[in-house]
Amino acid sequence: MREYRFKRGYRVCNERLEEQIKKHFGEFEREGDVFVVKNFGAIEELRLWIENKKLLAESRTNPKVDDETALKTIKTYNRFLEELTGYSAKERQKLMKKEAEKL
């Protein structure tokens, strides 16, 4: 499971999460407060929810996809996270390194 913080000024709510999921992944299912994206590119299942003002994500991927599909999936996921949280992939990487150093 991954945790993603939101940049200051970015609204943390299920409505924004739903809007961004529709924009980037298309169809999804909802199980209470959990949004589930199934069979998108290399993603078999992606579960997303908001807890304590953070985005939580669990994913299961298909290891048998070609490199092009995997690359497109990663780019889409990174665009989704950047638009939702305000942090680019590089910024998220720096934040994760800082968190790891604290442990």
C-alpha positions in Angstrom: 0.0 0.0 0.0 1.2 3.5 -0.8 0.4 6.8 0.9 0.4 10.1 -1.0 0.2 13.5 0.6 -1.6 16.4 -0.9 0.1 19.7 -1.7 -1.2 22.7 0.2 -4.2 24.2 -1.6 -5.3 20.9 -3.1 -8.8 19.9 -2.0 -8.8 16.5 -0.3 -12.2 14.9 -1.0 -13.9 11.9 -2.6 -15.5 14.1 -5.2 -12.1 15.3 -6.6 -10.8 11.7 -6.4 -13.8 10.4 -8.4 -13.4 13.2 -11.0 -9.7 12.4 -11.6 -10.4 8.6 -11.7 -13.0 9.2 -14.4 -10.7 11.5 -16.3 -7.6 9.2 -16.3 -9.0 5.7 -16.1 -12.6 5.8 -17.3 -14.7 3.2 -15.6 -14.5 2.3 -11.9 -16.5 0.6 -9.2 -17.2 2.0 -5.7 -17.2 -0.1 -2.5 -18.2 2.4 0.2 -15.4 5.0 0.3 -13.0 2.8 -1.8 -12.8 3.4 -5.6 -11.8 0.4 -7.6 -10.3 0.5 -11.1 -10.1 -2.8 -12.9 -8.2 -3.9 -16.0 -6.6 -0.7 -17.1 -3.4 -1.3 -19.1 -1.0 -3.2 -16.8 -3.3 -2.7 -13.8 -5.4 -5.6 -12.8 -6.9 -3.8 -9.9 -6.3 -0.4 -8.3 -8.0 0.4 -5.0 -8.0 4.1 -4.0 -9.3 5.9 -0.9 -8.7 8.9 1.3 -7.9 8.6 4.9 -6.4 11.2 7.3 -6.0 13.7 4.5 -3.9 11.3 2.4 -4.5 9.2 -0.7 -4.0 5.5 -0.1 -3.5 3.2 -3.0 -3.3 -0.6 -3.3 -2.6 -2.1 -6.7 -2.2 -5.5 -8.4 -0.6 -5.5 -11.8 -0.4 -8.0 -14.7 3.3 -9.0 -15.2 2.5 -10.4 -18.6 1.9 -7.1 -20.5 4.3 -5.7 -23.1 6.7 -2.9 -22.3 4.7 -0.3 -24.3 1.5 -1.0 -22.3 3.4 -0.9 -19.0 4.9 2.4 -19.9 1.6 4.0 -20.9 0.0 2.7 -17.7 2.8 4.3 -15.5 2.5 7.6 -17.4 -1.2 7.7 -16.9 -0.9 6.8 -13.2 1.7 9.5 -12.7 -0.4 12.2 -14.5 -3.4 11.1 -12.3 -1.4 11.5 -9.1 0.1 14.8 -10.1 -3.2 16.3 -11.0 -4.9 15.0 -7.8 -2.1 15.6 -5.2 -0.1 18.4 -6.8 3.2 16.6 -6.5 5.1 15.5 -9.6 6.8 12.0 -9.7 10.1 13.6 -8.8 8.6 15.4 -5.8 6.8 12.3 -4.6 10.1 10.4 -4.8 11.9 13.0 -2.7 9.0 12.9 -0.1 9.3 9.1 0.1 13.1 9.3 0.6 12.6 11.8 3.4 10.0 9.5 5.0 12.4 6.5 4.7 15.2 8.4 6.4 13.0 9.1 9.4 12.5 5.3 10.0 
